[in-house]
Amino acid sequence: MEKMLRLAEGEYRFASLVWENEPLSSGQLVRLAADALGWKKSTTYTVLKKLCERGILCNEDGTVTALVKQSAVQQQESTAVVDRTFGGSLPRFVAAFLNEKPITKAEAAEIRAILDAARTEQEDGQ
Protein backbone atom coordinates (compact mmCIF):
# COMPACT_ATOMS: atom_id res chain seq x y z
CA MET A 1 0.00 0.00 0.00
CA GLU A 2 1.29 3.46 -0.95
CA LYS A 3 2.25 5.80 1.88
CA MET A 4 -0.45 8.34 2.71
CA LEU A 5 1.03 11.64 1.61
CA ARG A 6 -1.98 13.90 2.07
CA LEU A 7 -1.27 16.74 4.46
CA ALA A 8 -3.55 19.15 6.26
CA GLU A 9 -3.14 22.80 5.21
CA GLY A 10 -0.92 23.70 8.18
CA GLU A 11 1.17 20.57 7.74
CA TYR A 12 1.69 21.39 4.07
CA ARG A 13 2.74 24.97 4.79
CA PHE A 14 5.14 23.67 7.46
CA ALA A 15 6.59 21.00 5.16
CA SER A 16 7.02 23.69 2.48
CA LEU A 17 9.37 25.52 4.83
CA VAL A 18 11.49 22.39 4.96
CA TRP A 19 11.33 21.77 1.19
CA GLU A 20 12.40 25.36 0.51
CA ASN A 21 15.24 25.45 3.05
CA GLU A 22 16.54 21.92 3.62
CA PRO A 23 18.73 20.80 5.15
CA LEU A 24 18.17 23.04 8.14
CA SER A 25 18.63 22.82 11.86
CA SER A 26 15.58 22.31 14.04
CA GLY A 27 16.33 25.71 15.61
CA GLN A 28 16.23 27.35 12.19
CA LEU A 29 12.93 25.60 11.51
CA VAL A 30 11.49 26.93 14.78
CA ARG A 31 12.43 30.48 13.74
CA LEU A 32 11.04 30.02 10.22
CA ALA A 33 7.77 28.59 11.55
CA ALA A 34 7.45 31.47 14.00
CA ASP A 35 8.00 34.05 11.26
CA ALA A 36 6.02 32.41 8.45
CA LEU A 37 3.26 30.66 10.37
CA GLY A 38 3.14 32.43 13.72
CA TRP A 39 3.81 29.14 15.52
CA LYS A 40 5.29 28.64 18.97
CA LYS A 41 8.29 26.36 19.46
CA SER A 42 6.09 23.64 20.98
CA THR A 43 3.74 23.66 17.97
CA THR A 44 6.68 23.38 15.59
CA TYR A 45 8.13 20.39 17.41
CA THR A 46 4.72 18.69 17.70
CA VAL A 47 4.07 18.95 13.96
CA LEU A 48 7.67 18.01 13.14
CA LYS A 49 7.37 14.87 15.28
CA LYS A 50 4.06 13.96 13.63
CA LEU A 51 5.46 14.35 10.11
CA CYS A 52 8.58 12.39 11.05
CA GLU A 53 6.42 9.54 12.41
CA ARG A 54 4.50 9.52 9.11
CA GLY A 55 7.76 9.30 7.13
CA ILE A 56 7.37 12.70 5.45
CA LEU A 57 10.22 14.49 7.25
CA CYS A 58 13.31 13.40 9.17
CA ASN A 59 14.90 15.07 12.20
CA GLU A 60 18.25 13.38 12.71
CA ASP A 61 20.75 14.89 15.14
CA GLY A 62 18.90 18.21 14.99
CA THR A 63 19.01 18.43 11.19
CA VAL A 64 15.66 18.41 9.42
CA THR A 65 15.26 17.08 5.89
CA ALA A 66 12.40 15.82 3.76
CA LEU A 67 12.03 12.11 3.09
CA VAL A 68 9.24 12.75 0.57
CA LYS A 69 9.44 15.22 -2.30
CA GLN A 70 6.96 18.05 -2.53
CA SER A 71 5.95 16.87 -6.01
CA ALA A 72 4.89 13.47 -4.61
CA VAL A 73 2.61 15.13 -2.05
CA GLN A 74 1.18 17.45 -4.71
CA GLN A 75 0.53 14.55 -7.06
CA GLN A 76 -1.32 12.48 -4.48
CA GLU A 77 -3.37 15.47 -3.30
CA SER A 78 -4.28 16.43 -6.87
CA THR A 79 -5.42 12.91 -7.65
CA ALA A 80 -7.51 12.82 -4.47
CA VAL A 81 -9.25 16.10 -5.38
CA VAL A 82 -10.08 14.91 -8.89
CA ASP A 83 -11.28 11.53 -7.60
CA ARG A 84 -13.36 12.93 -4.74
CA THR A 85 -14.84 15.99 -6.42
CA PHE A 86 -15.09 15.01 -10.08
CA GLY A 87 -15.47 11.24 -9.93
CA GLY A 88 -11.95 10.80 -11.28
CA SER A 89 -12.73 12.76 -14.45
CA LEU A 90 -9.83 15.01 -15.37
CA PRO A 91 -11.82 16.66 -18.22
CA ARG A 92 -14.60 17.61 -15.75
CA PHE A 93 -11.99 19.06 -13.39
CA VAL A 94 -10.36 21.10 -16.15
CA ALA A 95 -13.73 22.35 -17.39
CA ALA A 96 -14.73 23.45 -13.89
CA PHE A 97 -11.37 25.15 -13.37
CA LEU A 98 -11.55 27.00 -16.70
CA ASN A 99 -15.11 28.19 -16.00
CA GLU A 100 -13.83 29.86 -12.85
CA LYS A 101 -10.41 31.09 -13.93
CA PRO A 102 -9.39 31.78 -17.53
CA ILE A 103 -5.85 30.89 -18.56
CA THR A 104 -3.35 32.78 -20.68
CA LYS A 105 -2.18 31.66 -24.11
CA ALA A 106 1.18 30.77 -22.56
CA GLU A 107 -0.51 28.59 -19.92
CA ALA A 108 -2.60 26.88 -22.60
CA ALA A 109 0.54 26.15 -24.62
CA GLU A 110 2.27 24.74 -21.54
CA ILE A 111 -0.71 22.47 -20.82
CA ARG A 112 -0.76 21.27 -24.45
CA ALA A 113 2.94 20.42 -24.18
CA ILE A 114 2.33 18.46 -20.97
CA LEU A 115 -0.54 16.53 -22.58
CA ASP A 116 1.50 15.81 -25.72
CA ALA A 117 4.40 14.54 -23.61
CA ALA A 118 2.09 12.32 -21.57
CA ARG A 119 0.51 10.88 -24.71
CA THR A 120 3.94 10.19 -26.20
CA GLU A 121 5.05 8.42 -23.01
CA GLN A 122 1.91 6.27 -23.05
CA GLU A 123 2.36 5.37 -26.73
CA ASP A 124 6.03 4.52 -26.18
CA GLY A 125 5.11 2.34 -23.20
CA GLN A 126 2.60 0.23 -25.14
Backbone hydrogen bonds, N-H to C=O, Kabsch-Sander energy under -0.5 kcal/mol:
donor,donor_aa,acceptor,acceptor_aa,energy
5,L,3,K,-0.7
12,Y,8,A,-2.7
13,R,9,E,-2.4
14,F,10,G,-2.3
15,A,11,E,-3.0
16,S,12,Y,-2.3
17,L,13,R,-1.1
17,L,14,F,-0.6
18,V,14,F,-1.2
19,W,15,A,-2.9
20,E,16,S,-2.4
21,N,17,L,-0.9
21,N,18,V,-0.8
22,E,18,V,-2.1
24,L,64,V,-1.7
26,S,62,G,-2.3
29,L,25,S,-2.2
30,V,26,S,-2.1
31,R,27,G,-2.0
32,L,28,Q,-2.7
33,A,29,L,-2.9
34,A,30,V,-2.0
35,D,31,R,-2.5
36,A,32,L,-3.3
37,L,33,A,-1.8
38,G,33,A,-0.7
38,G,34,A,-0.8
39,W,33,A,-1.7
44,T,40,K,-2.2
45,Y,41,K,-2.4
46,T,42,S,-2.0
47,V,43,T,-2.6
48,L,44,T,-2.6
49,K,45,Y,-2.3
50,K,46,T,-2.1
51,L,47,V,-2.6
52,C,48,L,-2.1
53,E,49,K,-2.6
54,R,50,K,-1.5
55,G,52,C,-1.3
56,I,51,L,-2.6
57,L,51,L,-1.3
58,C,65,T,-2.8
60,E,58,C,-0.5
60,E,63,T,-2.3
61,D,59,N,-0.6
63,T,60,E,-1.7
64,V,24,L,-3.6
64,V,62,G,-0.5
65,T,58,C,-2.4
67,L,56,I,-2.8
68,V,56,I,-1.5
72,A,69,K,-0.6
73,V,69,K,-1.5
74,Q,70,Q,-2.6
75,Q,71,S,-2.3
76,Q,72,A,-2.1
77,E,73,V,-2.4
78,S,74,Q,-2.6
79,T,75,Q,-2.3
80,A,76,Q,-2.1
81,V,77,E,-2.2
82,V,78,S,-2.3
83,D,79,T,-2.7
84,R,80,A,-2.9
85,T,81,V,-2.8
86,F,81,V,-0.5
86,F,82,V,-1.7
87,G,83,D,-0.7
88,G,82,V,-2.2
89,S,86,F,-1.9
90,L,88,G,-0.9
93,F,89,S,-1.8
94,V,90,L,-2.8
95,A,91,P,-2.6
96,A,92,R,-2.2
97,F,93,F,-2.6
98,L,94,V,-2.9
99,N,95,A,-1.8
100,E,96,A,-1.1
100,E,97,F,-0.6
101,K,97,F,-2.5
108,A,104,T,-2.4
109,A,105,K,-2.4
110,E,106,A,-2.2
111,I,107,E,-2.4
112,R,108,A,-2.4
113,A,109,A,-2.2
114,I,110,E,-2.0
115,L,111,I,-2.6
116,D,112,R,-2.8
117,A,113,A,-2.3
118,A,114,I,-2.3
119,R,115,L,-2.5
120,T,116,D,-2.4
121,E,117,A,-2.3
122,Q,118,A,-2.1
123,E,119,R,-2.5
124,D,120,T,-2.4
125,G,121,E,-1.7
126,Q,122,Q,-0.7
126,Q,123,E,-0.6
